[in-house]
């Protein structure tokens, strides 16, 4: 009888952990305390309205990659906190003469990161033309260093014409897509636009390790050839954005009925190694 009771208790314990992902919009209470990582800062998006200005700033305008959207600043229609999530929304609303609007939030000048672990729990938009991302640029980019010399770390990219595929990419002066030497990989997960998943990076002096839901799928190592290949010994800042179209997201066009699309972020957490 005791053995049967223990088996039943074990089953429900495992079930409770399993329910920590998926459609549960607040996975915050399901975490297992890590002995390896110490929390440095987090945003749980639990205050409705505009995102916390102590953490988040904005990119503004038509910024890169010949994308179709205009990034706005401080506009709740494009970036807001509601129902315990950050919502980044791309809209076809012709705001101030811009046919498509969206938002790109960044921590530049507010929260720098150098080594540690970055976790973002998110549910993605989808449809032909979407291009959501979780990524980082060297602080030096904001200080005038050109891309890709500053270093870019793409923790998560997804394009709507291949909706189940999650990409990780790393760009430096020596290794980047513009010269055909980009480094990256991908993992296929079922319908990331229906469920929340945790996208994570572990970053130390010699390695970048990329995960989805604790599954490691790409490791990028310092090859020892210097800053042109490994500028990742300097601080970076985090970017959360929803692009529409562009050189990658728009390779197969933009669906006529695509918009609006919403990108949900449950939390952002940054840790340092203990």
PyMOL commands that set and color helices and strands:
alter all, ss='L'
color gray80, all
select helices_A, chain A and resi 2-18+27-30+139-142+160-162+177-179+246-249
alter helices_A, ss='H'
color red, helices_A
select strands_A, chain A and resi 37-43+57-58+69-71+79-82+85-90+100-102+104-106+116-123+130-138+152-159+165-171+183-188+197-203+207-212+215-221+236-244+261-273
alter strands_A, ss='S'
color yellow, strands_A
deselect
rebuild
show_as cartoon
